[in-house]
Amino acid sequence: MQPDYGTGEKKLSVYIFGLFLCVVLTLIPFGAVMYPDLSDAKTFIVIMVSATLQFLVQVVCFLRLNYSTEQAKMNVMSFILSIFILFVVVAGSLWIMYTLNYRMMH
């Protein structure tokens, strides 16, 4: 009996589908930048949405994060906690730098 790591079984079709989606989600912002029909703000939104979707595709297709077993649920919770800690560290660092810049300049 194999141990349960919570990642499910490997399937080539999932990897190929993930690769296809990642290529498409890379070409969309590339096209938005190369053919600037949109305003700067809309181009930025297209880039950020594509990056977020690509991140989710890579997590689901390549890291195989899912909710199928109890171990898989623990993996998802650990991943969410890691993202939260990363957000707190980055947001806190930006807040500290902004505050220091404000206090140094005023």
Buried (B, 14 or more C-beta within 10 A) or exposed (E): EEEEEBBBEEEEEBEEBBBEBBEEBEEBBEEBEEEEEEEEEEBEEBBEEBEEBBEEBBBBBEEBBBEEBEEBEEBBEEEEEEEEEEEEEEEEEEEEEEEEEEEEEE
